[in-house]
Amino acid sequence: MTQQLSFSGLDPESPPTDRLFLGIFPDAVAAAQIKQVGQRLRESHGLHGHLLATERLHVTLHHIGDYAGFPTDVSNRVQAAAATVKMPPFEITFDRAGSFSGRDRNLPFVLRGGDGLNALLAFQRQVFDALKLVNVVRRAEPNFTPHITLLYDDRNVAELPVEPVRWTAREFVLIHSLLGQTRHIPRARWPLGH
């Protein structure tokens, strides 16, 4: 019997257990700086949410989907598409912080940026276009707001400038996230500039 999957890749009767996404992770120096900025902002704005672990700090380039079990076919298609994306290493700069609104509780408190993210936006567009060719995306245009989530909190903090955090992106990664376990497993890496 063939398992019937919804458009999202989920069996309508099975809860999601696995997530796939493509991301860029800061280098160790930038990750430590992000953690320090997050701690200062948490204290200065009276936030109570826990800071994300340093190794989980990342920019999501594209959320592939949530699945009941590891989606080998989808992973293979994503890997084939990602291998076609070519761009030299580029600088990323986050220089603002604030809450994403849109829900009543558990708001993401994030780092954001302006012109220092132009190369990241261009790169994400290339990734999106490559994924479209292997039928992995579900919309005609990317819906991408570059950010790094620092923590989740019920307080809504308006956007404010912060000490810039910079690093050079040298690779992007396919991550298999085990939902509810706060575990990110790298499945494939692609260096930039090759």
N, C-alpha and C positions, 0 to 999 in steps of 0.2 A: 504494500500500500504506500502511495506517495504522500509525504507530508505536505499539507497545504500551507503556504506561507502568505502572509499579508505583504503589502507593498513595502513595508519597512523591513521585511526580512524575518519578522516574528511569526511564529505559529500563534494564531489568535488566542489559543488556550494555554500557552506556556509563557511564564514571566521571563523577561530578559535577564540573562546572566552574564553576557559578554558584550563589550563595546569595542568598536574599532574606530581609531581616528589617526590622522596624520598630524604631526606636530613638530615644533622646533623648541628645543630646550636650551636655556641659557648655559653658558659655560660656568665653571665652579665659582669664579670670582663674581660674575654677575648674579648668580643664584644667591650667594651670600649677601650681596648688596641688596637684592630684592627682599630677602628675609629681614634685613635690618630696617629697610624702609617700611616694610609691612608692620614690624613690631612698633616702630615709632608712631606710625599712623594709628595703629590699634590703640595705643596708650593715649595719644593726644585727642582722639575722637571718642573715647569711652566705649570702644567696641568690645564685645565679649566672645565673638567667634574665635575658634582656634585657627592659627595660621596653618596653611598647607605645609606639609613636609617639603623641605628643600628639593628633594629628588622628584617631586611631583609638579614643580613649577614649570609651566610650559605655555606656549602659544599654540592653540589649536588651529591648524590650517584648514582642516575639513573633518567634520564629524561624519564618519561613514555610516554608522548605524548601530543599533542595539539589537541583539540576537539571543535566541534561546540556544546556547551552544556556540562553539567557535565556527564561524562561517568560512570554511576553507576556500570555496569557490570565489567568494567576494574578496577574500584576502589575496588570492592569486591574481585577480583582475586589478586590484589596487596596486599590487607590486609591479605588475607589467606596465601600468600607466605611469607610476611614479618614476620608473627607470628611464622614461623618455623625457623627463623634465630636466632642462639644462639651464643653469644660471651660475655665475660666479658667486663666491661668498659675498655677503652684504652686511652692512651695519644696521642694527635695530636699536632704536632709542625710545624708551618710555619715559615721559616727563610729567604725567598727570595721574591722579588717582580719583576714584569716586565709586559710587554704588550704581549697579545696573538696576533700574526700576522695572516695574511690570508685574511684580507679585507682592503680596502683602508681607510675607515673612521670608527669612532665609535668603536675603539679597546678596548676590555676589558683590564683594568689594574688590575692585580690580585696578591694575595699572593700565593706563592708556597712553596714547601719544598723538602727535601731529605729523609734521613733515618728516620726522625721524623714522616714520613707518612706511614711506613711499615705496622703497624697494621691497619691503615685506608684502605690501599690497599687490605689487606687480608679480611677485613670485607666487602668491596665493592664487592669482588669476591663472597663471600657467598651470598650477596644480589642478585647479578646477576644470580647466579646459581639457587636460589629459584625462581626468576622471570621467568627463562627459563622453569621451570617445569609447570608454569601456562600459558605459551604461551604469555607472555607480551613483551619479548625482540625480536628484529628484526635482531640480528647478532649472529654469533657463539661465538665470544669472546668479552669481555667488551672493550669499548673504553673510558677509564677513566684517566683523568689527574686531580688529586686532586688540587683544588684551591678555593680561596674565592675572588669573584669579589669585588673590592673596588669602581670602577667608570668606565666610558667609556669616551674615549678621542681620538682625531684625531692624537695625537703624539704617536710615537712608542718608548717606553722606554726599553732599553736592561735590561736583568735580572741583579739584584744587590742584595747583602746581606742586610738583615734588622734585627733589634732587634727581636729575636725569640718571637713568640706568642704561648703560650701553654695552653691547657686545657684538661680535661679528658672528653671524650665522654661518656655519661651515657644513651643516648636514641637516637633513630632515628625517623623521623616523615614523614608521608605522607602529602604533601602540595598540596592544590588546589589553583592555582594562577589564578586570574582573569586578563586576558591579557589586557594590556593598562590601568589598574587601580592601578598598584603597590600594590596590595593586596594579601597577603598570608594567606590562611585559613587552619589551621591544621585540618586534617580529622581523623588521628589516630596516636598514639604514642606507641612505644615499648621500654621498658626499657632494657638496656643491663645487663647481669649478672643473668637473671632469666630463 
